[in-house]
Amino acid sequence: KEDQSPSLGKDRADTVIIGGGCVGVSLAYHLAKAGLQDVLLLEKSELTAGSTWHAAGLTTYFHPGINLKKIHAYSIKLYEKLEEETGQAVGFHQPGSIRIASTPTRVDEFKYHMTRAGWHPTEQYLIPPEKVQELFPLLNMDKVLAGLYNPGDGHIDPYSLTMALAAGARKYGAQLNYPVQVTNLNPRSDGTWEVETPLGVIQAKRIVNTAGFWAREIGKMIGLQHPVIPVHHQYVVTSTVPEVKALKTELPVIRDLEGSFYLRQERDGLLFGPYESQEKMKLQDSWVTNGVPPGFGKELFESDLDRIMEYVETAMEMVPVLKQANIINTISGPITYSPDILPMVGPHQGVRNYWVAIGFGYGIIHAGGIGKYLSDWILEGEPPFDLIELDPNRYGKWTTTEYTAAKARESYGFNNIIIYPKEERFAGRPTERISGLYNLLKTKCSMGFHAGWEQPHWFYKPGDETGYKPSFRRTNWFDPVGREYKQVMEKVGVIDLSPFGKFKVKGTDSVKLLDHLFANVVPKVGSTNISHMLTPRGKVYAELTVSQLYPGEFLLVTGSGSELHDLRWIEEEVARGGYKVEIENMTDEMGVLGVAGPYARQVLQKLTAEDLSDGSFKFLQSRHLKLSDIAVTAVRISYTGELGWELYHRKEDSVALYNAVMDAGQKEEIDNFGTYALNALRLEKGFRAWGAEMNCDTNPLEAGLEYFVKLNKPADFIGKKTLKQIKEKGLKRRLVYLTLETDDVDPEGNESVWHNGKVIGNTTSGSFSYSAHQSLAFAYVPIELSKVGQKLEVELLGKNYSATIIQEPLVLTEPTRTRLQRKGQSPKI
């Protein structure tokens, strides 16, 4: 029953959930159902106040992201059986939905989505115009080329859904209290929290911020600036439309992507909602600067039909019966956007036991799956699958309010644009997070955005078609990347690697800590290795390079997108184990220059008196030296697999160091290269990438990382026990290395792999190989289909291309070639 008079009822809780929208209530339901005692949800006004109650309630299986599809699928399956479980009607309609393609490029995009749907259990079909018309007879078919059809899609009543989840949460023992406002949060030294309310203080083991557009106010209480911003979303509802009333079955939901609107049946009328362009759409900026008005709960904004008139006209053209319909209701309410439209879900770096589930632009379809996902993570200590794209720690101090506003505006306006592989979006860029070389290089190359940083993707030469020209097929960067590839393989290239995440770890327990965190051994002083942090279940949480610079002092380096994701995990382990160490995040202070290629040694040797010869400075060694009087920590390692060094230095020395290296390399014809060439080089060498070949969905054995996993080392590293069991049981699938016979399209990763007319696996990453002149990809396939020589097919843009498993690597690394040459063998390059 409803709690009429608010009371806390308790002064302790295991988990306090702040916010009673559909996401918070779903989390309470899932935690309680999983058996967690003492789950307490606090809501400042009433359940569903905020964005939930006025949402259009669309539910879809579709998502371009691989694991977000799992979230959508779980939500829909849950909503199908919620009424039966709780006795509360949820108003769930499942007439299916159709995305409309009215341009050839959009048809390509649908084919791109279909190749990623093949290895997922949810139903999705590319359908011809005749089928679109049959399913939605009221559509003007003039422009329709194809439809992307998800039969299980539909819409649900958000208020009823939340009430059903609330009934379920109470049934399993969770307490939902309202109106109770959280007025302050105090972290205690043991990692627990004091949650202050007008009715008293609650001691909590952990808190979860699910406060919707109040999420910022909750974050501010503990000094965090959550990058979320309210957007005005409008939709209109019509009175009865005779042609709709006459139909025997409910119309599927239509999404006209070029017209940028959705439209669905609402009783005997229609409900229609557009996503306006970034120039037209409206943000509620004042809430970010001055806070949400204190009394705001179930209020709406004033509607503004003029703003959406062009979309209404487009919709009338597409669904002509709209012309005669009367608008009886216009809803304009706040929905929260994060800079990239994706929510922030999980534990937050820098604050212990503080979790978030905020920034939901599509809270209704995400609520069920996110409640389950977070509940599993909280109870089991690791996520059930990898959703790094939702990691709250993908944002950092560089994410200013101006950036958030510019990005939310862009994301809302781009809601229905074509999403290409290697997509770049330019609003809000550059941030304050630029490397020391940015101003020097920005006009010479096409920059990519990585965790706030700008990093060169590829460089221009006279005669190149410059600029960002996205495509599903080979485009303007294809030949220049081949040129940069050749530069590194035959001469010497320089790359800005400053976006790497970089941490210094030192202290009496540093060796002990790293021995427990990493599956590899701890490198000796002056040495470097590649090490993996595993989860208790034996999944690959992270890959870092670890160098012991001085006794007990380490430099840890990770990819730009993993910086705070990895730091949080390390800090949590330090707190849990009481290790005496200091960790310093050096990411922004430290620049990194990569120098690679057969002449790399020759060029760098001109700048230092230190002996850089192979005998003196071996592969995987690190040392401090001066290059042209600039202090660097040089590590002999390169993700290109060629002879090379990574040069770590103070950011303010970047330009001087870069210029010195470039001047020294004139005779060797030194030149720049970018991350696209780096990717092609690493794939040819068979190097795995975190986030593609390995992540929290994969174990290191199936990913082919045995070399880096020392199961026989004395230390009991995280995941060791499980990994031994996995090894004993034997693997079900393996990462294999494929060449493909393609035409003008190359694999990117996440495409379906076929054998005998069935989907049997998926690619993880791919690229054109400039040495073999064909496409190359990594893929996971069942063990029985993983032998060298096995013929398979990879689906690209709606066509299956023949693929063959080959012995990896395609090109031997420079250290291996050197070793074979010493033995008198002639290595394959």
N, C-alpha and C positions, 0 to 999 in steps of 0.2 A: 504493500500500500504506500501511498505518498506520505512522505514525512512532512506533516503540516507545520509543527513547531520545530524549528531547527535546534538540534543539540549535537554535541560531539559524540556523546555516548561512550567515548573511550579516550584515553590520553596517550595510547601507544598504538602503532600500526606497523606492519611489516612494510607495506607499500602505500604511500599516499598519492592518489591520482588527482591532479588539479585541473578541473574542467569537465563539464558534463555534456559535451557534444557527442556525436556518434562514435568518434575515435576513443575518447576517454571511457565511455560506457562499455565499448567493445573490449577494451583492455581489462576493465574490472570483471567483465563476464568471463573472459578467457583465463585470467589468473585464478579466479575463484573456482571455475570449473576444473582447472588442473589441480586443485586441491590446496592452493595457497591460503593459509589462514590470515586473518587480519588485513584484508584489503579494504581501504577506505577511499571513497571518491568524494571530493569536495567541489561543489558548484556554487558560484556566487549568486545566481538568481534562480533559474530553473533549468531542468534538463532540456537540451536542444536549443537553448537561447544562443544567439550568435549566428553562425553561418548554417547550422544544420537544418533548422526548421523550414527555412525558405528555399532550400536547394531544389534543383529540378529533379534530382534523384535518379540520374541516368546510371545504368549498370552495364558494363561491357567486358567481355573476355579479352578484347583487343588491347594490346600495348606493344609499342615497338621495342621496349626493353625486355630482355630475356626472362629475368627472374621476377620482374613486376607482373608478368603474365600470371605467375603462381599466386601472387597476392590477389589479383582480380578473380582468378578461378576459385580460390578458397572462399572469397567473399560471396560469390554467387551461389556456390554449393551450400554455404551456411544459411544464406537468406532463404534458400528453397525449403529448408527444414525447420527454420526458427519458430514458425507459427505452431507447428506440431509439438515442438519441445517446450514452448513457454505458454501456449494457450492464447497468445496475443496475435491478432491479425497484423500483417505487415504490409498489405497492399502491394504485393509483388507481381508485376506483369512481365512476361517473357515472350514478346512477339518477335524477337530478333532485332538486329540492326544492320543497316547497309551504309557503308561509306561510298560516296559517289565519285568516280573518276570522270572528269570531262576534258582532260588533256592527255596526250600520249605520255608525257613525262610522269603524270600521276599514275598511269597504268604501270609504268616501270616501277614506281614506288610500291604499288600493291604487289608486284611480283617479288620485289625485294623483301616485303613483309612476309609473303607466303613462304619464301625459302627459310625464314626463321620460325615459321609456325609448324613446319614439318616434324620437328622433334619435340613438339609439345602436345599434350593430350587433348587440348581444347579444340573444338571444331571451328574451322575458318575456311571459307571458300572464295575463290575469285570467280565471279559469275558474269555472264554476258548480259547485254542490255535487255534481251527478251525476258530473262529470269528476273531482272530488277523490276521490269514492268509488271510481271505476274505477281510479284510480292507486294508492290506498291502501285496499284493501278491509277492513282491520282497524280502521278508524276509526269511532267512534260519531258519527253524522252529526247528532244532535239539534240542536247549536248552530251547525253550519257554514253560513255564508251565502255564502262565496266563498273562492277560493284564489288566491294569487299564485304562479304556477308558472314556475320556471326549469329548463328541460329539461337543461341541461348541468352542473347542480350535482352535488355529491356529497361524497366525503371521501377523504382520502389518508393513508397511514401516515407520520407526521411524521419518524420516525427514518429510514426508507428514502428519503424525499424528500431529507433533508439529506445522506445518504450519496451519493446520486446526484449532487447538486449539487457535493459535495466531489470526487467522481471527475471530474466535468466540469471543475472549477476546476483540478485537478492536470493534467488532460489538456492544458489550454491554457496551463500554465506557472505557475500561482499556487502559492505554498508555504503549506501549512497546518501550523502547528507547535503541538504540545501534548504534555504539559501545560507551558505556559509562562505564568507570571503576569506581568502588567504591574504593576510596583511604584511607578513614578513617571513623570510626563510633564514635560519641560522645554521650554518654548517658546524658540526662539532669535530673535535680533533680525532675522534675514533671513526670518522667517516659517516656517522649518522646525522640526522637532521632534526632541528626543532621547527615545526610548522606553526606559525602564529596565526590565530584567528580571533575575532571579537569574543568568541565563546571559550577561549582557552588555548593552551599550547599542546600540540601532539608531537610525541617523539616518534620519528620514522626511520626505518632502516634505509629506505630509499624514497625518492620522490620522482614522479613522472609529470612533466609539464605537457598537458594536452589542452592548453587553454585557448586554442584557436587564435582569433585576432587580439586576445589579451596576452598571448605568449610572450610578447616583448616585455610587458609590465612585470611578468613573473621572472623573466630572465634578468631584468634590471635589478631586482632585489638582491641578486648575487653577483652583480657586476658583469653580466653577459649582455651583449647586444645581438639578439637573435635577428637575422636578416629576413624578416617577414613584413609584408605590407598589404593593407586591405585594398582590394580592387572592387569597383562597382560592376556587378554583373546583372544585366537586365534580361528578363524573358517575358513574353506576353502570352496570355491565354485567350482563346476566342470562345465565342458562344457556339451553340450547336451548328454544325455544318451538315446540311442534308445528305451530301454525298458520303460523308464519313459515317453518319448514322445508318445509312443504307447498307454498309459493308457487313459481311457475315463474320469476318475475323478482324482482330485488332491489327492496325497497320504497324509494320516494323518502324523502329526509330531510324530517321534518315539523317546522315551527316553530309551536307553539301560542302566539300572541302574548299572548292574555289570560291563559293559564295560565303564561306566562313560562318555557317550557322548549323544548328541541329533543330530537328522538328519531330515531334511525336504526337500521337493521339492522346487527348486528355478527355475522358468520358466520350461525348459525341462531338467534341470540338478538337482544336489543335493547340499545341503548346510549341512556341518557337523561341529560340534563344541564339543571338549572334555573339561572335567575338569580334569587337571592333578593332580597327587598325590602331597601331600605337599612337598615331596622332590624335585619333578621336576618343579612345578609351579614357576612363577617368580613374585616377587613384585617389584614395583618401589620405593624402600626404599629412594632413594636420594631425591625424591620429599617431603618426610616427613621431612627429616633433613634440606634440603636446599630450600624447596619451589618448586612449579611448575615452570618450565622455563617460563619467562615472555611472550614469543610470542606464547606459545603452544595453539592451538585452534582446528583446524581440521587436526592435524597431527596424524600419527600412529607410533607405534613402529616397529622396524625391525622384520619381521616374522622369526620364527625359527621352520621349519618343523621337524628337528631332534628331537626336544623336544616332539613332539606329535606323533612320528612315531608308537609307540606301540598301540596308540589309533586308528590310521588310519588302522592298521592291524586288530584290533578287529572289527572295523566297516566293513571292507571288508569281514570278515568272516560272519558277521551278515547280511550284504546286499551285496551279491556277485557281483552285477552289478557294484559296485564301483571299482572293480579291473581293469576294462577296461576304467574307466572314466579318463579324463585329468583334473588336477587341473588348473583352469584359474586365480584364485584369492585367496590370503591368507591375511586375515585381522588380525592384532594384535593391539588391542587398549586398553586404560586404562578404567577399570571400578572400581568404588570405593567399597570397602568392609568395613563394620564395623566389630568388633571382632566376632559377631555371625551371620553375613550376613543380619540381619534384619536392616532396616533403622532406623533413629532417627527422630521422627516426633512429633512436639508439642512445647509448651513453655518451655523455659530453666530455671532451678532453678538458683537463684542468680543474674539474670539480668532481669530487668522488660521489658516487651513488646518485647522480643527477641525470635523469634520462629525459629525452624529449620525443614527442610525436606531434610535430607542428608543421605549419606551412602547407596545409593540404588544399590544393586547388580543386581536387576531386575527392573530397572526404568520404562521400557515400560509398563509392566503389572500393576505396582503400580501407575503410574502417574495419571490416571483418577480418581481412587478411593481415592487416597490420596489428590488430589486437592479438591474433594468434602468434604472429612472428615475434612480437615483443615479449609476449608472455613466455614463449619457449626460450628466448634469449635470457630473460631475467631468471628463469628457473634452472636453466642448464649451463649458464656461464659462457655460452657462445651462440652465435646466430645459427638458426637451422639451415640457412643457405646464404649465399653472398648477395648483399644489396649495397655494395659500396657506393652506388650512385645516390643512395638516400642518407649516407653518413652525415650526421650534423657537422662533423669535423672537416667536411670539404670546404667549409668557409672559415675564414680567419680574421685577423685584425684588419686585413686589407679590404674586407667587405663593408664598405661605408654605407650610410643611408642613401647617399646620392647614387651609388652603384646599385643598391637594391632596387631603388625606384626606377632607374633607367632600364634595368634588366626585367623587372616585373612588367613594365610597359611593353617592352619588346616581346617577352614571352607570351603575354596575353594577345598581343597583335599577331604573333606568329603561331597562334594555337593550331591553325589548320594548314600551315605552309608545308611544302614538300621537304621532308627531312632526308638529306643526302648522307652517304657515308662521309666520314671526315668533316662533319659539319662545323662551320665556324659562325658565331654570331658576334656582332661588333659593338653593340650598345655598351656604354659604361667602360670602354677600354681606351687606353690602358689604365689599369689601377695604379695605386702608388707602388705596387710590387713589381718594379722593373729591374732587370739585371743591369750591371754596370755597363753592358755593351748595347743595351737597347737603342739608345739614341744614335749610336754609331752605325747600327745595322738596319734600323727600321725601314729605310727607303730601299734597301738592297734585296729585300726578301719578302716572302709571304709568311706572316707571323701566325702562330697558333697560340691558343689560350690554354694554359695549364695551371690550375689551382691559383689563379690570380696573376700568374706570370705570363709574359709574352716570350715565345721561343720560336726561332726560325724553323719553318717547315721545309722551305726550299728557297734557293737563291736565284735571282734574275741575271741573265746575261743579255747583251744586245741581240735583238731578234726574237727573244722569247715573248710569248703572250703573257703579260704580267697580271697580277691580281688574283682574287679568289674566284674561281670558276668551277663551282661544284657540279658533279655529274655522277650517274650510276656506272658510267663507263670511263675508260681512260681519258684524262682531260689534260689541261695545259701544263700540269706539273710533271707529266709522265716522262718526257724526254730529259728535262733538266735534272730530274732525280737520277736518271741513268748516268748523266754526266758526272754528278756528284759521287755516285757509286764508284765510277771508274777512277775518279780523282783519289779516293781513299785506297782503292785496291792497287793503283799503279804509282801514286805519288805520295802526297800527304795532305790531309784535310784538318780543318779546325772547326769545332762545334761548341756552342754555348750551352753548357749543362747546368747553369746556375740554379734552375728550378728544383734540382734534387732536394729532398728533405735531408737535413744534416744535423746530427746530434752528437754532442761530446758527453761521454760517460766516464766518470772517474770516482775513486773512493775505495775504501778498504774492501768492500764486497763486490767491486765491479766484475772481477773474473768469475766469482761465484754466481752472480746474477746472470751474466751472459751465458755461462755454462748451463744454467737452468732454462733460460729463455730460448736458446738456439739448439737446433738438432745437429749442427756441425760442431767441431772442436773449436776452442777459443784460439785465434791465431797468436803466434809468438810476437814479441816486440819486433817491429819493423816488417811485419807480414800482414797480408790482407787475405780474407777469403769471402766466399759467398755463403751466406747462412740464412736459414729459414726459421721463422717462428711458427710453431704449429699450435693448433687448438687442442684441448683435451681429447677431442674426437679424432685427432690426427689429420685435420685439414690444414691447408697452407694459409696461415693468417697473413704472412708477410714474407718478403724476400729483401734482405739488406746486404750491402757489403760492409764487412767489419774489419777495421784496421787497428792494431794495437800500436799506438804512436810512441808512447813511453810506458814503462811498467805501470800497469793498472789504469792507463788512460787510453780510451778508445774513441775512434771516430766511426759513427754508424751512418750509413747513407742509404736512403730509400727513394722511390720514385716520387715525383712532385705531387701526384694525387693521393699518396699514402702518408704524407707527412704527419698530420695529427692523428690519423687512424692508427698508425704504428706507435706514435708517442704515447697515446692514451693506454694502449695495451701494456707497454713497458712500465709506465708510471703505476698502473694498477697492480702489476706484479711486484713492484718495489714496495708499495704500501702493504700488500697482502703478506709479503715475506719479511717485511721489516729490514730490508737491505740497506746498509749504510753506503749510499752512493749519491753523487750529485749528477743531475742530468741537465744539460744546457742545450736548448734548441738554437742552433747556429744558422738555420736556413736562410734568414734574411741578411745576415752579416757577411756570409761567405759566398764568393763567386766560384764557379768551376769552369775551367776551359778543358775541353778534350782535344788532344792532338793525336791523330792516328794515320797510319799508312806506312809503307816500306821506308820512307825517308824521315819518319818522325824522330828517330834517334839523332840522325845527322843534323837536323834543324835545331833540336833542343841542345845538343852538345855545344853548339856555337855560343850558347848563352850562359854556360856554367863551366866551372873548373872541375866539378864532380865527375867521376867516371860513370857514364851511362851505358857502358858496354854490357852485353848480355851476361858476361861472367860476373860483372860487378853489381848490376842492377837487374835482378832477375824478375821474371814474370811473377805477379802477385806479391811484390815487395813494395813497401812504402817508406819514404824518408823525407826529411825536411831539407830543402836546399834553396839556394838563391838562383833565380834565372834573371839575368840582367839586373842584378841587385834587388829583385823583388822576392820577398819570402814566400815560398809555396810549400805545401805538403804534396809531394808527387807520389801518385800510386800507379804502378805499372799494371794497368788493366784497361780494357776497352771493350765496350759493348759491340764494337764492329767486328771483333775477333781478329783484328789486324794488330801489328805492332803499335802500341800506343800508351799514352799516359793520361791520367786525369789530374789536373793541376788545381788544387784547392788553395784559395788565397783570399785576402780581404777584398770585399766588394769594391772598395774605392781604388784598388790596384788593377781592376779588370782591364781598363782601356790601355794602360801602360803595358801590361803583360801581353795583351792581344797584339798590340802594335809591335812589341819586341819580337814576338814569335813570327808575325807576318813578315817583318823586315828580314829576319834571319833566314826565312824560307824562300826568298825571291828566286835564288838559283834553282831550287827544287820545284819551282812553280806551285808553291803552296796556295791553297784556296779554301773557301768556306764550304761546309756542308750542313744540311739540316736534319731534322728528325725523321723525315720520310726516307731519306737514303739510309739513315741509321737503322730503321726498321727492316729495310730490304737486306742490309748487311747482316743483321743479327739472325734473321730467318734463315739465310743461306748457311750460317754457321750452326744452326740447330739450337740457338739460345732460346730458352723459354722466357716469357714475360709474365710478371705477376699481373693478375687481372684478366689474363687471357688463358694461357696454358695452365695456370694454377691460381687458386683462390680458395675461399671457404667452401667451395663445392667439390674440391679435388684433394686427394691425398698425394704426398710427394712420390709414392711408389708408382702409381699409375701415371703420374706426370713425368716419369723418367728422371727423378732427381736423387736416385739412390746414392750417387757419388757424394752428395752434400749432406747426407743423413747418416750420422755415425751411431747406429743402434748399439754398438759395443762400447761406447764411451762410458766411463764410470758414472758421470752425473746423470741424475734422473730428470731429463729435460721434459717439458710439457708435451704430452702426446706420445711419449716413448712407449708406454705400456700398450696403448691402443694400436700403435703402428706395428708392434711385434705380432699382435693378434691378426691384423690385416694381412701381414706377410705370411703368417701360417695358413690362414684360410685361402690365400691366393686371390689374385685380382680378377675382376669381372670384365674390366675394360682397360685399354691402354692408349696412351698418346702415340700417334703415328705421324709419319712425315710423308707428305704426298706431293707428287708433281701432277699438274692438270693440263689437259689440252684445251685451251680456251681460245676465244677470238679477241674482242676488244674489252673484255671485262675480267677483273681479277678478284679472287676471294678476299674478304675483309675479316672474316670470323663470324661464327654463329650461323653458318649456312648448313642446311641439311645434307647429310651424307647418305647415299642410297646404295643398296645392293639387292639384286634380284627383285626389283620393284617395291622394296620396303625401305623406310628410313631407319638406319641402324646406328646413327651417331651424328656428330656435329663438328664442324671446323671450329678452331679457337682463334686463329689469326692467319693472315695470308698476305701475299704480296707478289708482284712480278719478280722473277729472278733474272737480274740483268746478266748473270753469267751463263745460265742454262737457256735463256730466252724462252722461258715458259713460266706459268704460274706455280706457286709453291704455297703449301698450307700445312699447318698442324691440325690434327683432328683426333677426337676420341672415338674409338670403335671397339666392339666386343673383342675379347682376347682371341677368339677363334678366327677373326678376320684381320688380325694384326700383323700377319707375316709379310716380310719384304717380298714384293712381286704381286701381292694381292691387288686385283682390279676392283675399283669401286667407282662411284659417280658422285660428283658434287653439284648441287643445284645452285645456279646463279641466274638471277633475273628470269625465272620461269623455265630455264632449260637445264637439262642434266648434261654435264661435261664429264668425259671419262678421266679417271684419276688412277694413279698407280702408287702403291706404298713403296718408297725407296729407302735404302740404307741412309741413315743420317750421320754426319751432316753432308750437305751437298758440296760445300767448300770447307776444307780443313782450316782450323784456326792457325794463326801464325806460330804460336808456341809449338803446336803439334807438327807443323811443317818443318820447323827448325830441328825438332827432336829427330824426325825421320831422316832429315838430310844428314845429321850427324852419324846416323847408323848406315848411311850410304844408300838409303832408299829414295826413290823419286816420288814425292808426295803429290796427290792431286790438288790442284788449287781450287 
